[in-house]
Amino acid sequence: MPHKRKIDFSSLLSSVNSSRDSNNGTQSLNLTELPANILEAFIPGYSLILRYALDVFGFDISIVLSIGLIIFAFVTSVQYLWDKAYTGFSTFCMSSVYIDDSDDLFNSVLEWIAAQRMSKISRSVKAVTYRGSAWEEANEDDHDGGEVLDEAGIFNFSKWAARVPPRYEPYYGRHRFWFQGKMFIFDRSRRAASSSQYQYGRPSDEELIELTCVGRSTKPIRDLLDYVKIWSLDKEKALTVIRRPVNKERSRYGGVWSRVSSRPSRPMETVVLEPEQKARVLTDINEYLHPSSPRWYANRGIPYRRGYLFHGPPGTGKTSLSFALAGIFGLEIYVISLLEPTLTEADLSNLFNSLPRRCIVLLEDIDTAGLVRDEKSDESSSRSKAEKSKSNTKDGDNENSEDGKEERFTLHDLAKAMKSSNRRERTSDDVRQGISLSGLLNAIDGVATHEGRVLVMTTNHPEKLDDALIRPGRVDMQVQFGLATRVQTRELFVRMYSSDKDKIPERKTTLSSPTPLRHTTSNLPNGTSKPSVSASSTSATLLDNITSPSDLQAIADRFAESLPEETFSPAEIQGFLLTRKKEPQRALREVEVWRDGLLEAKERRRKVFGVQ
Ligand SMILES: Nc1ncnc2c1ncn2[C@@H]1O[C@H](COP(=O)(O)OP(=O)(O)OP(=O)(O)O)[C@@H](O)[C@H]1O
């Protein structure tokens, strides 16, 4: 029989036992004495409980406690040793890459991880409510609203949204996963927010992802990140990312960009413009963005920047073309409103200096921004503007009316004028304090860090702009947008009644226009490359008793003939068609009534505002 071995805890318990008399004169303890001595020190009356349990149940709980204590000590020391060994191993034999939550990669990695098996089988995941954009929710042809329509056939958005499952991503902590035969560790952690970081009025914690792999090189992780970037790009390749300056109420620091959304890239052919007009802009930007251009500019000492001024009445496609350009060239679009009251010149300069290598910066409604020079230069610039305004009237078009003072009025003009005057009343003082003309010019000219960007400024009133703002070098090409011509009206009609599956034939567009463009003036000679913009054949959707695509074309012709040339903006025509979006025949029937009503309303407003 093996002899039961006594454990010598004498040194451990010497302090506890110092007051205790030893009956047999030895310091050795048995298992029952061990917890009694220790627990006695922590739990007053423990020996009484022990004796009571022994008397009543005849069971010595000290044995269980002793064994428990030994197991606990064993596990703790193994864990301690393991941690030490792991720390040593990871220090010398593992590599890590950290990704901050302010980086785009953070979301890409999270999304990729969420799509992996590891997130599906993990027992510790974070559920994130899916907040997709409207366009992600359904296709146009998903007509079976079945369960989300109420008895009256009304679409209920809450019901619809409730059907979208949440996204599951790994929770904070370490998670292992395999990629291309290698093991990686994904560690997501959170750092307490500093007082400067606010989101929705409360401090927002910062998050960090650590990707680790075995080996002394980060190459496998870099490969993984390359893969994730391409995965993410493939997913988003049809999207245009839109960024705006971070709202100062959310962050103490101004002059920082944040991603507001991404939306499907606007196909160039959905912007109805003169093909030559599009071609000229496309060719110019295409040449500018070519990888060999920076060297070309550098060799000639020219700052590598390109600026465009899109001007014309409201609703004629200036913003639409900017987004379509971003889509076609795969650029992100950075939108700045100079009317933002909290925007300072320092912020503006930071924003420009933190632009990526290639992007489109969109400065909208630049004329309403209340940019001012000192009074002297104001006078001289207004003189020069008056002269320019006169010369513009020579161009005719829809720019100015007979007396050369006011523009032709449209509903959009009216809305815009009211909006602008409100804005001016509300913000002119703020803006004067915030952004001056020289502040904007400094930001645009800036240091070399934002070379490579495409600057697009839009305005309804180019004649109000200071010459300094639109001089060559700051604005290299001006593009004038006009009210809808008959051809454009026709195109808008056909596009409206064709489904996504159908391709609309675009009027032939190549990137280099052989004929000079009436509406476009370029300050620099144009490019050489001539990639072509696709023009495909079509069939239109059959709607509203239209039996063939040629019927649609015929109706479109009649529709276009019903509207006077260059009187309505594409936005106005689109607005009319949208309210009859599945009924081309009805649109044709009702267009004359709409036309007369709108002309009358414009006339009335013209009289009220005393505009010719
Ligand atoms: N040339 C066009 N081709 C296709 N759609 C157009 C065109 N012009 C305007 N639209 C439509 O009208 C709406 C407004 O257009 P957009 O915002 O591009 O006009 P804008 O000229 O930038 O106006 P604003 O000067 O008021 O900012 C958009 O929904 C757009 O689809």
The ligand as an SDF file (V2000), in Angstrom:
LIG
                    3D

 31 33  0  0  0  0  0  0  0  0999 V2000
  -27.7400   67.1120  -67.7840 N   0  0  0  0  0  0  0  0  0  0  0  0
  -28.3870   66.2740  -66.9920 C   0  0  0  0  0  0  0  0  0  0  0  0
  -28.4890   64.9820  -67.3050 N   0  0  0  0  0  0  0  0  0  0  0  0
  -29.1450   64.1320  -66.5040 C   0  0  0  0  0  0  0  0  0  0  0  0
  -29.7390   64.4810  -65.3720 N   0  0  0  0  0  0  0  0  0  0  0  0
  -29.6600   65.7690  -65.0110 C   0  0  0  0  0  0  0  0  0  0  0  0
  -28.9760   66.7230  -65.7940 C   0  0  0  0  0  0  0  0  0  0  0  0
  -29.0760   67.9080  -65.1810 N   0  0  0  0  0  0  0  0  0  0  0  0
  -29.7670   67.7160  -64.0620 C   0  0  0  0  0  0  0  0  0  0  0  0
  -30.1260   66.4410  -63.9430 N   0  0  0  0  0  0  0  0  0  0  0  0
  -30.8640   65.8480  -62.8440 C   0  0  0  0  0  0  0  0  0  0  0  0
  -31.3710   66.9080  -62.0560 O   0  0  0  0  0  0  0  0  0  0  0  0
  -31.0200   66.7560  -60.6980 C   0  0  0  0  0  0  0  0  0  0  0  0
  -30.1500   67.9180  -60.2380 C   0  0  0  0  0  0  0  0  0  0  0  0
  -28.9470   67.8900  -60.9760 O   0  0  0  0  0  0  0  0  0  0  0  0
  -27.5820   68.5000  -60.4480 P   0  0  0  0  0  0  0  0  0  0  0  0
  -27.5600   68.5090  -58.9590 O   0  0  0  0  0  0  0  0  0  0  0  0
  -26.4850   67.8170  -61.1480 O   0  0  0  0  0  0  0  0  0  0  0  0
  -27.7170   69.9830  -60.9530 O   0  0  0  0  0  0  0  0  0  0  0  0
  -26.7670   71.1900  -60.6630 P   0  0  0  0  0  0  0  0  0  0  0  0
  -26.5180   71.8470  -61.9760 O   0  0  0  0  0  0  0  0  0  0  0  0
  -25.5960   70.7690  -59.8970 O   0  0  0  0  0  0  0  0  0  0  0  0
  -27.7180   72.0900  -59.7790 O   0  0  0  0  0  0  0  0  0  0  0  0
  -27.3420   73.2280  -58.7250 P   0  0  0  0  0  0  0  0  0  0  0  0
  -26.7110   74.3300  -59.4730 O   0  0  0  0  0  0  0  0  0  0  0  0
  -28.6600   73.6260  -58.1440 O   0  0  0  0  0  0  0  0  0  0  0  0
  -26.4290   72.6210  -57.7100 O   0  0  0  0  0  0  0  0  0  0  0  0
  -30.3190   65.4310  -60.5760 C   0  0  0  0  0  0  0  0  0  0  0  0
  -31.2410   64.4940  -60.0710 O   0  0  0  0  0  0  0  0  0  0  0  0
  -29.9330   65.0470  -61.9700 C   0  0  0  0  0  0  0  0  0  0  0  0
  -30.1060   63.6760  -62.1870 O   0  0  0  0  0  0  0  0  0  0  0  0
  1  2  1  0
  2  3  1  0
  2  7  2  0
  3  4  2  0
  4  5  1  0
  5  6  2  0
  6  7  1  0
  6 10  1  0
  7  8  1  0
  8  9  2  0
  9 10  1  0
 10 11  1  0
 11 12  1  0
 11 30  1  0
 12 13  1  0
 13 14  1  0
 13 28  1  0
 14 15  1  0
 15 16  1  0
 16 17  2  0
 16 18  1  0
 16 19  1  0
 19 20  1  0
 20 21  2  0
 20 22  1  0
 20 23  1  0
 23 24  1  0
 24 25  2  0
 24 26  1  0
 24 27  1  0
 28 29  1  0
 28 30  1  0
 30 31  1  0
M  END
$$$$
